[in-house]
Amino acid sequence: MGAPHDAILTFEYDDQRRARIAERSLRPELAPLADDRSWAALTREDATVTIRIEAADLVALRAAFNTWCSLVDTAETIADAAERTDA
């Protein structure tokens, strides 16, 4: 790693269960989105999910940033649906 450009996205959830659902929804996207211009790492600690994006150039960083924000939005929608199903 050690690309010249990076961004860290941090998402704090109300509880660990919700963060775990988001993490599990996002994790399968890591490998398919990695290429020679950008890649990401995903971690979860308690109720916080962190995505570190590294990119070779600013255009790739912007594209990866937008993609991951969209994926997080979708993961949160899945977490909402899971909560409604459990209720």
Buried (B, 14 or more C-beta within 10 A) or exposed (E): EEBEBBBEBEBEBEEBBBBBBBBEBBEEBEEEBBEEBBBBEBEBEEBBBBBBBBBBEEEBBBBBBEBBEEBBEBBBEBBEEBEEEEE
